[in-house]
């Protein structure tokens, strides 16, 4: 995994930063190596960038997989054009109904890349004012043919018939009860910059802090992914923020360790910094977990945040009311049904259709090696999470 990760890093930075390739002498781009590379790049949503670098450096000329890699590029460009068109349609809908909105994440940071299509997105993220959430969701469903897919503590996800996802955010990163809550992300509309019509943009400070806090959130739950580090590299090279102020803010919010380490890793991958023990451990964790975490990294990170294996297993059995409401929507109106729903959930855990999935989750908790758990716990301590 380590060698494959280093190959991926070199190919991506060659394509987006223009840094020459410098592979070890034992690297051979056999079809087996290329297949493994494609799987890893796909887990981190950079397969089209890897494919472009391989083609441009004539590393696929003798491979039977050349067509597969070319297809990754065509698919990425098609997806980019499709999501851009959907985003524009939603903007038209919001403008017609006078709903202020702020594009987030990939819809913004892609403009910093050499070519916007290099930064594809799994979904479209848009922030609206809390009072406008219902109107925004209803309008997109009615005017743009979407349907509600699910809802979370700070957003509502919509899905189109052809599989495009839109997340309508009414807060940037949870509420005051969220583990990584920060008042840095409160009252963002008061600091937002008006662009044109109903479109606004996060101010530069909020956008920067949001990106790092979002990385911390995903890192904490098992999978930060490779791409946010590339985003951070481009954001860092296009920001006018005061360095001392950035460090001071993360110090005050107990995120200075995490920030300095993720920033260093981005400079190792895309700049001239040298690995240390912590960045090497982070690299292994990131490539194992992918963008959303592997079964193991999610399990171990959840054990860490729960306080150990036993507490983790208990947390899977005795879930908070908020999660129970997500599984049993009837509780939104009839909260007194809570004990019955909890009993029903326990019975389904033992005998229901999802019993095999839940048994596997508990089995994972018991089978992950103690060394693996200790290594990840130590990494979390080193990065301050």
VENBEL-V525091 format. One line per field, one symbol per residue. ss: DSSP state (H for helix, E for strand, L for the rest). phi: phi as a letter, one per 40 degrees, with the letter a starting at -180 (. if undefined). psi: psi as a letter, one per 30 degrees, with the letter a starting at -180 (. if undefined). Layout:
ss = ???
phi = ???
psi = ???
This chain:
ss = LHHHHHHHHHHHHHHHHLLLLLLLLLLLLLHHHHHHHHHHHHHLLLHHHHHHHHHHLLLLLLLLLHHHHHHHHHHHHHHHHHHHHHHHHHHHHHHHLLLLEEELLHHHHHHHLLLHHHLLLLEEEEEELHHHHHHHHHHHHHHLLEEEEEELLLEEEEEELLLLEEEEELLLLLLLLLLLLLHHHLLHHHHLEEEELLEEELLHHHHHHHHHHHHHHHHHLLLLLLHHHHHHHHHHLLLLLLHHHHHHHHHHLLLHHHHHHHHHHHHHHHLLLLLLHHHHHHHHHHHHHLLLLLHHHHHHHHHHHHLLHHHHHHHHHLLLHHHHHHHLHHHHLLHHHHHHHHHHHHHHHHHLLLHHHHHHHHHHHHHLLHHHHHHHHHHHHHLLL
phi = .ccccccddcccccccbgcdcacccccbcccccccccccccccbfbcccccccccccfcbcbbccdccccccccccccccccccccccccdcccccbfbcabcbfccbcdcccdbdccbcbcabbbcbcdcbddcccccccccbgbbccabbcbabcbbcdcgcbbbccbacagbcccdbdacdbcfcccbccccafccbbccdccccccccccccdcdcbhacgccdccdcdccccbbbccdccdccccccbfbccccccccccccccbbbcbdbccccccdccccccgcbgcdccccccccccchhcccccccccbccddcccccbddccbbcccdcccccdccccccbccccccccccccddccccccccccccccdccbgb
psi = eeeeeeeeeeeefeeffgkkkillfgkkileeeeeeeeeeeefghgeeeeeeeeefghggfgkfgeeeeeeeeeeeeeeeeeeeeeeeeeeeeeeeghjkljklbffefffflekeffilkflkkkklkefgeeeeeeeeeeeghllkelkafglkklklfggkkkjjkfleiaaffkegkkffglhfffflkkdlbgklkkleeeeeeeeeeeeeeeefgfjeleefeeeeeeeeggkglkeeeeeeefefghgeeeeeeeeeeefeegbglkkaeeeeeeeeeefefafgkleeeeeeeeeeffgleeeeeeffeilleeeeeefifffeeifffeeeeeeeeeefeefaegeeeeeeeeeeeffkkeeeeeeeeeeeefgg.
